[in-house]
Amino acid sequence: MPATPVDPATGSVYPVGLRLTGKRVVVVGGGQVAHRRVAGLLDARAVVTVVSPQLTPALEALVEPGSVTWAQRPYADGDLADAWYAVAATDDAAVNAAVAAEAEARRIFCARADDRSRSSVWTPAVGRQGDVVVGVHGGGDPQRAVGIRDAVLAGLTDGTVPDTVSRPTDGRGSVVLVGGGPGDPGLMTVRGRQALATADVVLADHLAPQSLLASLPPHVEVVDAAKLPRGRSMAQEQINALLVEHALAGRRVVRLKGGDPFVFGRGYEELEACAAAGVPVEVVPGVTSAIGVPGLAGVPVTHRGLTHEFVVVSGHVPPGHPASLVDWAALGRLRGTLVVLMGVETAPAIAAALVEHGRAADTPVAVVVDGAGPAQRLYRTTLAGLGATIADEGVRPPAVWVVGDVVGLGA
């Protein structure tokens, strides 16, 4: 017997979380709606079978590795045998009704995508933050549910909705190495914002998104761990010691860095120091300035038919310096894109070395200063003119410069 119609405006649902790990779920339909439902079911570790003559490319990509079983045919009565849950998501109302009827007969809950009033289950607007799942039913207004879900997730991310995380029973704290991206707080990852929102102590670099520090609650201790180019800086050994000290005192510690922790950020040194002291460490990658800053300035590091490679190099010591680990001769022979970080003062020497070892003197160069910030500036020049451009424009760190034909795109 078909499910009794329900007025969606009543909101008469019993909210419950289904634990579908290892349990068979059948999705009838292979379109975009089915794809969204399958994605959530796989996240719940269900054993998913999709029944449909055709699939979207994204769904089909899940079949070959075995994430999804595909019954490549129309729905037939009996397809829901042994299922714990079902989804009717075709564009044919009659087929969806038949799926819902079989589910009702087998006492299987079924979400009917085309008719909420005839579904035995309503799918909430779902969002996740770590191990927390937020599900919102909006009655007859799905957009309302989405808006409330997003507001709750945003509050959990920025700390306006408190998340009382339990402390480890042994009294130890933990460290999260967070890549803050190139400086714009909007480019920081969601996981990074979540870690920051639950921190007791934050050790922050000067290239990390500074505006986020102002939004932290008063009880959060902020430690200035800046490393100014050729200027004042906190020694790396002191940073490592502070991370361990605060964590062993039972605090949640965030090491907030610019870019990505493992791209010339000395993040692995900090991870090693914490691991040696028995402190749990999580790494949250960030948008590296090597790619993000040129991209924001309209310079892609790769482009089809133009380059098949890009190399990121630290320019903090010039070619020929005893401490240099860069094979500048090899880089001079490359045809692709070269991205130089921390290379303002050494730019003339690097440009000369590249030309000496084979790169054309008129190779385009883009210099991006204060990337991702309101004062971002872009200067276009060549390898031969790089030193003069930096001097004439008064370029100072932070700056990223890019060498290669990609610089000419969009000029």
C-alpha distance (Angstrom), angle and dihedral (degrees) to the residues before:
residue distance angle dihedral
M1 . . .
P2 3.83 . .
A3 3.76 118.4 .
T4 3.78 115.4 -89.1
P5 3.81 109.6 -103.6
V6 3.78 113.3 -104.0
D7 3.78 126.1 -156.4
P8 3.83 104.2 -117.6
A9 3.78 90.4 -151.6
T10 3.80 92.5 65.9
G11 3.80 94.1 69.2
S12 3.80 87.5 -146.9
V13 3.79 98.5 161.9
Y14 3.77 131.8 127.6
P15 3.84 106.9 -133.8
V16 3.77 112.0 -136.2
G17 3.80 136.0 156.5
L18 3.80 114.8 -127.5
R19 3.79 116.4 -142.8
L20 3.80 99.5 -150.0
T21 3.80 100.2 165.1
G22 3.82 107.9 143.7
K23 3.81 92.7 -2.6
R24 3.81 124.3 125.0
V25 3.79 116.2 -109.4
V26 3.80 124.0 -179.7
V27 3.80 122.6 -150.7
V28 3.79 115.6 -169.4
G29 3.79 111.0 -156.7
G30 3.78 134.4 44.0
G31 3.80 105.1 -141.2
Q32 3.78 135.5 101.3
V33 3.80 94.5 -72.1
A34 3.79 90.7 51.8
H35 3.79 89.8 48.6
R36 3.80 92.2 56.1
R37 3.79 92.0 48.4
V38 3.81 92.8 47.0
A39 3.79 90.9 51.7
G40 3.80 91.1 57.0
L41 3.78 92.9 44.4
L42 3.78 92.3 51.7
D43 3.77 89.0 50.2
A44 3.82 86.3 56.1
R45 3.84 87.6 51.2
A46 3.79 94.4 -118.8
V47 3.80 121.2 160.4
V48 3.79 99.5 -114.0
T49 3.79 128.8 -158.3
V50 3.80 118.1 -174.5
V51 3.80 118.1 -157.6
S52 3.80 112.8 -160.7
P53 3.81 139.3 115.3
Q54 3.82 89.3 -127.0
L55 3.80 137.9 22.1
T56 3.77 135.5 -157.3
P57 3.82 112.6 -105.4
A58 3.81 89.8 -108.1
L59 3.81 91.7 54.6
E60 3.78 92.4 44.3
A61 3.81 88.9 54.3
L62 3.81 87.9 62.4
V63 3.79 93.8 55.0
E64 3.82 101.4 64.3
P65 3.83 96.3 55.4
G66 3.80 89.2 47.4
S67 3.79 98.8 -111.3
V68 3.80 89.9 125.2
T69 3.82 133.1 27.1
W70 3.80 112.8 -136.8
A71 3.80 123.0 -151.9
Q72 3.82 97.6 -165.4
R73 3.79 99.6 -152.7
P74 3.81 141.3 70.2
Y75 3.79 119.6 -69.7
A76 3.80 116.5 -83.1
D77 3.78 130.5 -169.9
G78 3.81 108.4 -92.7
D79 3.81 95.9 39.2
L80 3.80 89.9 114.0
A81 3.79 94.6 59.2
D82 3.82 111.3 136.0
A83 3.80 92.0 3.6
W84 3.78 121.8 138.9
Y85 3.78 95.3 -161.8
A86 3.80 137.3 11.7
V87 3.79 138.9 -160.1
A88 3.82 123.5 -158.3
A89 3.79 105.5 -158.1
T90 3.80 108.7 151.5
D91 3.81 125.4 122.3
D92 3.82 90.1 -120.1
A93 3.81 113.4 89.4
A94 3.81 91.9 -160.4
V95 3.81 92.1 56.1
N96 3.80 91.8 46.4
A97 3.80 89.6 50.3
A98 3.82 90.8 51.2
V99 3.81 91.3 50.3
A100 3.81 90.5 49.5
A101 3.81 90.8 48.5
E102 3.81 92.8 52.2
A103 3.78 90.0 47.1
E104 3.80 91.0 51.5
A105 3.80 91.3 49.6
R106 3.80 91.4 50.3
R107 3.83 92.7 43.1
I108 3.80 91.5 -118.0
F109 3.77 119.1 144.8
C110 3.78 111.0 -118.6
A111 3.79 132.4 -167.2
R112 3.78 110.3 -149.1
A113 3.79 107.4 -158.5
D114 3.80 96.9 -160.9
D115 3.80 100.1 47.1
R116 3.80 120.9 32.4
S117 3.79 91.8 -178.6
R118 3.80 90.9 63.8
S119 3.81 97.0 42.5
S120 3.78 119.7 106.4
V121 3.80 88.6 -149.9
W122 3.79 133.2 33.8
T123 3.78 118.7 -144.5
P124 3.82 110.3 -135.9
A125 3.77 126.6 -142.0
V126 3.80 99.3 -92.6
G127 3.78 131.6 -158.4
R128 3.78 133.3 167.8
Q129 3.75 135.2 -146.7
G130 3.77 111.4 179.8
D131 3.79 106.9 -56.2
V132 3.81 92.6 -17.7
V133 3.81 117.3 100.9
V134 3.79 118.0 -162.2
G135 3.81 116.4 -161.2
V136 3.80 123.0 178.9
H137 3.81 128.1 -171.4
G138 3.79 111.9 -158.6
G139 3.76 99.6 -169.9
G140 3.78 106.8 -128.6
D141 3.81 94.5 -14.3
P142 3.82 113.8 78.0
Q143 3.81 91.8 178.7
R144 3.78 90.0 58.1
A145 3.80 89.7 53.5
V146 3.81 90.7 50.2
G147 3.81 91.3 50.4
I148 3.80 93.3 50.8
R149 3.80 91.9 45.6
D150 3.79 91.8 51.6
A151 3.80 91.4 48.0
V152 3.80 91.7 52.5
L153 3.80 92.6 47.0
A154 3.80 91.1 47.8
G155 3.79 89.7 51.2
L156 3.79 91.8 50.0
T157 3.79 89.4 48.9
D158 3.80 98.4 49.6
G159 3.80 95.6 35.2
T160 3.82 98.4 -113.4
V161 3.81 87.1 116.6
P162 3.83 103.3 53.5
D163 3.78 117.2 -129.9
T164 3.79 109.4 -162.0
V165 3.78 101.2 -153.3
S166 3.79 114.5 -164.7
R167 3.79 117.3 -116.0
P168 3.79 121.7 -120.8
T169 3.79 110.2 -92.6
D170 3.81 91.3 -125.5
G171 3.81 91.2 60.2
R172 3.79 94.4 -116.2
G173 3.74 122.8 135.9
S174 3.77 129.0 -150.5
V175 3.79 142.5 -130.4
V176 3.79 128.9 -129.1
L177 3.81 117.7 -165.0
V178 3.80 102.8 -150.5
G179 3.78 125.2 -166.8
G180 3.80 104.1 -147.0
G181 3.79 95.5 -166.4
P182 3.81 126.1 -127.6
G183 3.81 95.6 -39.2
D184 3.79 109.0 -78.9
P185 3.83 106.0 109.9
G186 3.79 89.2 -143.5
L187 3.80 89.3 65.6
M188 3.79 94.6 57.2
T189 3.80 114.9 106.2
V190 3.79 122.0 -104.2
R191 3.81 90.3 -119.6
G192 3.79 89.9 53.1
R193 3.81 91.5 52.5
Q194 3.80 89.9 48.5
A195 3.80 92.1 52.9
L196 3.78 91.1 48.0
A197 3.81 91.8 50.1
T198 3.83 92.0 58.4
A199 3.80 98.4 40.3
D200 3.80 125.9 123.6
V201 3.80 93.5 -171.0
V202 3.81 129.9 23.9
L203 3.81 122.8 -165.9
A204 3.79 103.0 -164.1
D205 3.80 134.0 -168.0
H206 3.80 119.7 -142.8
L207 3.82 90.7 -115.9
A208 3.81 93.0 56.0
P209 3.83 118.0 100.2
Q210 3.79 98.8 -76.6
S211 3.80 96.3 -169.6
L212 3.80 90.0 66.4
L213 3.80 90.5 62.4
A214 3.81 90.8 60.4
S215 3.80 90.6 58.5
L216 3.81 95.1 55.2
P217 3.82 117.7 111.8
P218 3.83 116.0 -99.3
H219 3.81 93.7 -108.1
V220 3.83 92.7 62.1
E221 3.80 112.2 100.1
V222 3.81 112.2 -138.3
V223 3.80 116.6 -158.7
D224 3.80 119.1 -162.9
A225 3.81 104.7 -131.1
A226 3.80 95.8 165.8
K227 3.78 122.2 156.1
L228 3.79 107.7 -158.0
P229 3.83 115.7 -160.6
R230 3.80 107.9 -101.3
G231 3.81 87.4 -13.7
R232 3.78 143.9 79.6
S233 3.77 116.2 -27.3
M234 3.78 141.8 159.8
A235 3.78 110.8 -108.3
Q236 3.77 114.4 -110.4
E237 3.79 90.6 -126.5
Q238 3.80 89.7 57.4
I239 3.81 91.4 49.3
N240 3.80 90.6 51.3
A241 3.80 91.0 48.8
L242 3.81 92.9 49.8
L243 3.80 92.6 50.2
V244 3.79 91.1 52.8
E245 3.80 94.6 41.6
H246 3.80 95.3 53.0
A247 3.80 94.0 42.3
L248 3.81 93.2 50.4
A249 3.81 87.1 51.5
G250 3.81 87.9 62.4
R251 3.80 98.7 -101.4
R252 3.79 129.9 137.8
V253 3.79 104.3 -121.2
V254 3.80 127.1 -164.1
R255 3.78 119.8 -165.0
L256 3.81 100.7 -157.0
K257 3.78 112.5 -160.8
G258 3.77 135.6 172.3
G259 3.79 118.3 -106.5
D260 3.79 113.8 -10.6
P261 3.83 122.3 -20.0
F262 3.80 92.9 -131.1
V263 3.82 99.3 44.8
F264 3.81 103.0 85.9
G265 3.78 87.5 -46.6
R266 3.82 99.4 114.6
G267 3.77 87.5 -127.5
Y268 3.77 94.6 140.1
E269 3.79 90.9 56.8
E270 3.79 88.0 57.3
L271 3.79 91.5 46.9
E272 3.81 90.5 52.0
A273 3.80 92.2 50.0
C274 3.80 91.9 51.4
A275 3.79 93.7 44.7
A276 3.80 91.0 50.9
A277 3.81 89.0 54.7
G278 3.81 93.1 47.2
V279 3.81 94.0 -110.3
P280 3.82 116.7 148.4
V281 3.82 111.0 -119.1
E282 3.79 131.9 -164.7
V283 3.79 122.9 -169.0
V284 3.81 119.6 -147.4
P285 3.82 110.6 -169.5
G286 3.77 119.3 -138.2
V287 3.79 137.8 -156.4
T288 3.79 102.2 -86.3
S289 3.78 116.5 -132.6
A290 3.82 88.0 -134.0
I291 3.81 88.8 75.1
G292 3.80 105.1 14.3
V293 3.80 99.0 53.4
P294 3.83 96.9 50.0
G295 3.80 89.1 43.7
L296 3.80 92.4 53.6
A297 3.81 88.1 51.3
G298 3.80 91.4 53.0
V299 3.81 96.6 -102.1
P300 3.83 114.4 122.1
V301 3.78 115.1 -157.8
T302 3.82 90.3 -140.4
H303 3.78 134.9 29.1
R304 3.79 129.8 178.9
G305 3.78 112.4 -98.9
L306 3.79 92.3 9.4
T307 3.78 107.1 68.4
H308 3.78 137.1 5.6
E309 3.78 96.2 -172.5
F310 3.76 144.5 38.4
V311 3.78 128.7 -169.9
V312 3.80 127.5 -158.3
V313 3.80 115.2 -152.9
S314 3.78 136.2 178.1
G315 3.77 113.1 -124.9
H316 3.79 98.2 -172.6
V317 3.82 90.3 117.1
P318 3.82 122.7 38.3
P319 3.81 127.6 -120.8
G320 3.77 111.7 -77.5
H321 3.80 94.1 27.2
P322 3.82 112.4 135.3
A323 3.81 90.5 -125.9
S324 3.82 94.9 51.8
L325 3.80 116.1 114.7
V326 3.82 95.1 -179.5
D327 3.80 122.6 110.3
W328 3.80 96.1 -140.3
A329 3.80 91.9 175.1
A330 3.81 90.2 59.8
L331 3.80 91.6 46.7
G332 3.79 90.4 51.2
R333 3.82 89.4 59.1
L334 3.82 94.3 51.8
R335 3.80 120.6 104.7
G336 3.81 97.7 -160.3
T337 3.78 134.7 77.5
L338 3.79 123.4 -55.3
V339 3.83 119.5 -161.7
V340 3.80 116.4 -165.8
L341 3.81 121.6 -160.1
M342 3.81 124.7 -170.9
G343 3.79 89.8 11.4
V344 3.81 108.4 122.1
E345 3.80 99.9 110.7
T346 3.79 92.9 36.9
A347 3.83 95.7 45.0
P348 3.84 97.1 104.1
A349 3.81 92.2 50.6
I350 3.81 92.7 45.7
A351 3.81 92.5 48.5
A352 3.81 90.6 49.9
A353 3.81 91.5 50.2
L354 3.80 92.3 49.9
V355 3.80 91.6 50.9
E356 3.79 91.5 45.3
H357 3.79 90.8 55.1
G358 3.79 98.1 47.6
R359 3.77 112.7 -73.0
A360 3.80 112.5 127.9
A361 3.80 114.7 -108.0
D362 3.80 90.7 -130.8
T363 3.83 93.4 55.3
P364 3.83 107.2 135.4
V365 3.80 118.1 -106.9
A366 3.81 129.3 -169.2
V367 3.79 120.5 -161.1
V368 3.82 115.2 -161.9
V369 3.80 115.6 -166.3
D370 3.82 124.9 -165.7
G371 3.79 90.3 1.0
A372 3.81 119.5 -156.8
G373 3.79 91.0 14.2
P374 3.81 133.3 103.9
A375 3.83 90.2 -102.8
Q376 3.82 95.3 52.3
R377 3.80 112.5 148.4
L378 3.80 132.5 -174.1
Y379 3.81 125.2 -154.7
R380 3.80 122.3 -173.8
T381 3.78 119.7 -154.7
T382 3.82 140.9 129.5
L383 3.77 135.0 -99.7
A384 3.80 89.1 -99.5
G385 3.79 92.3 51.3
L386 3.80 99.8 37.5
G387 3.80 97.3 99.6
A388 3.81 92.8 49.3
T389 3.81 92.3 46.9
I390 3.79 92.5 52.6
A391 3.80 91.4 48.2
D392 3.81 96.3 43.2
E393 3.80 94.8 46.6
G394 3.79 94.4 42.7
V395 3.80 92.6 -124.4
R396 3.80 113.6 -168.1
P397 3.81 131.5 174.5
P398 2.93 136.6 -49.3
A399 3.79 92.5 63.0
V400 3.79 136.1 133.4
W401 3.77 122.7 -158.7
V402 3.78 128.5 -162.1
V403 3.80 128.4 -156.8
G404 3.79 123.1 -161.2
D405 3.77 148.4 60.9
V406 3.82 91.2 -66.1
V407 3.78 87.6 75.2
G408 3.80 89.4 71.5
L409 3.81 92.7 59.6
G410 3.78 111.7 106.2
A411 3.80 93.1 2.1
